[in-house]
């Protein structure tokens, strides 16, 4: 199977921001919504939403509607591996 370097590059670009990397690391532990992410990171809701959009567009996370909230989780197995390697440092 050939490696899609453009797709890999887009994934790495999405992870390159510290806030997005923290979000992904947190989402690996547990699903959560914007309010929960905002509480942990201390960033404005609009900033959290922008970062989530980048991660969704890179197919790293997906959202699941739960009542009036959306719960996010990591869906890219490669990203799980990348973050786990980073945590070991």
Protein Blocks (a to p, Z undefined) as FASTA:
>chain_A
ZZdfklmmmmmmmmmpmklmmmmmmmmmpgcdfklmmmmnopafklmmmmmmmmmmnoma
ccddehjaccdddfbfklmmmmmmmmmZZ
